[in-house]
Amino acid sequence: MIEEGKINLRQFTILTLLFSLGSSILIVPSGLTGVAKQDGWLGAILGVLGGMLLIGLYVALSNRYPGLSLVEYSEALLGAWLGKLVGLLYFSFYLLLASLVLRNVGDFITTIVMPETPLQIVHLLFVMAILMSVSLGLEVIARSSEVFLPWVTLLLLVLIVFLVPQIDYDRIQPIFESGAKAIVRASLSVISIPYLELTVFLMIIPYVNRPQNVGVAFLKGGVLGGLVIVIITILCVFVLGWDFSSRHTFPSYTLAKKIQVGEFLQRIEVLVAIIWFLTIFYKLSLCFYAAVLGLAQVFRLSSYRPLIVPCGIIITVLSIIVYPNIVYFRVFAEEIWPFYAMTFGLFLPLMLLVISWFRPSAGKQPR
């Protein structure tokens, strides 16, 4: 095996949770409220339910071929050439996803935190941290996530508790004004970010020490991440209002600015920034890890580490040119990305699962 490290079920759940929060807690509420207005929270709930179905699909597929990654059983099912083509397609998907996540980091810092800082410098510094984490291996990434989870949990609780006095219940009315069609359309924001992206974990499941029980761990992480997304969306509607939330790319960061307890505790929006930096670090690390691991498996290399620096250069350049500005990103995230991600997060896994029913022995041979 290219990856010698092993992670346990608890670490797998934590990684799923942190991955699910990654880009979602900052950019998803804007998409939800932009389509469904004050019913955006209903779209979030519907999206989480759809995400659970996707996780069920991924677990069913991985259970068919224990010990094999998505790239490996694609080749076993489809043959050498077609299987390698699918593996390369997933490599491109994970690499593009890593580039988009990296661009999210750059856009946030250069528009909100440090507007005078060049975008390229922000990307370069973040990529250096990602390259270091991936070079250390999956086991190190998973263990470090256990260290940071309590801090993420504590900061989220502080954010939620201190926003309760700012809630205005009238902002959620009238319920169902947008109609069922808008709510369903809004749910695509949550389904596409992050649930269709969870195919990354099909590259990681073979390295869980008890893969037969990975389904519960996967669902637990997905549910917890979805619950946080729903709560943040509800707070955006209750505190900011749907119109304000829909106009801002990062409404949850603005949400934290509303926290004020007396005259001594205010402007603690840095909490959201810390939560987002921690969670997006793990999302970007896992996307990049899945990309280099998948490419190494396609070409049957003995290690993925020689690919880290070249692929790191690629995502740094691609993150600059992937879209021209943050305004275009709103259109891209809402109208293009859901259908593009559906190809890799729904159609291809479903196709592989159906084929596996007709070729039950494929991929069962010893490695």
CORPE-V718723 format. One record per backbone hydrogen bond with DSSP energy under -1.0 kcal/mol. NH is the residue of the N-H (numbers start at 1). CO is the residue of the C=O. Records with the same first field share a line. If there is no record, write none. Layout:
NH=CO ; CO
//
This chain:
7=207
12=8
13=9
14=10
15=11
16=12
17=13
18=14
19=15
20=16
21=17
22=18
25=21
27=23
28=24
31=27
32=28
33=29
34=30
35=31
36=32
37=33
39=36
40=37
43=39
44=40
45=41
46=42
47=43
48=44
49=45
50=46
51=47
52=48
53=49
54=50
55=51
56=52
57=53
58=54
59=55
60=56
61=57
62=58
63=59
68=65
73=69
74=70
75=71
76=72
77=73
78=74
79=75
83=79
84=80
85=81
86=82
87=83
88=84
89=85
90=86
91=87
92=88
93=89
94=90
95=91
96=92
97=93
98=94
99=95
100=96
101=97
102=98
103=99
104=100
105=101
106=102
107=103
108=104
109=105
110=106
111=107
112=108
113=108
114=109
117=114
122=118
123=119
124=120
125=121
126=122
127=123
128=124
129=125
130=126
131=127
132=128
133=129
134=130
135=131
136=132
141=137
142=138
143=139
144=140
145=141
146=142
148=144
149=145
152=148
153=149
154=150
155=151
156=152
157=153
158=154
159=155
160=156
161=157
162=158
166=163
167=164
168=238
171=168
172=169
173=170
177=174
183=179
184=180
185=181
186=182
187=183
189=186
191=187
192=188
193=189
195=190
196=191
197=194
198=195
200=197
201=198
202=199
203=200
205=201
207=204
208=205
209=7
213=210
214=211
217=213
218=214
219=215
220=216
221=217
222=218
223=219
224=220
225=221
226=222
227=223
228=224
229=225
230=226
231=227
232=228
233=229
234=230
235=231
236=232
237=233
238=234
239=235
240=236
241=236
245=241
246=242
247=243
254=250
255=251
256=252
258=255
259=256
261=265
264=261
265=261
271=268
273=269
274=270
275=271
276=272
277=273
278=274
279=275
280=276
281=277
282=278
283=279
284=280
285=281
286=282
287=283
288=284
289=285
290=286
291=287
292=288
293=289
294=290
295=291
296=292
297=293
298=294
299=295
301=296
307=304
308=305
311=307
312=308
313=309
314=310
315=311
316=312
317=313
318=314
319=315
321=317
322=318
329=325
330=326
332=328
333=329
334=330
335=331
336=332
337=332
340=336
341=337
342=338
345=341
346=342
347=342
348=343
350=346
351=347
352=348
353=349
354=350
355=351
356=352
357=353
359=355
362=359
364=361
//
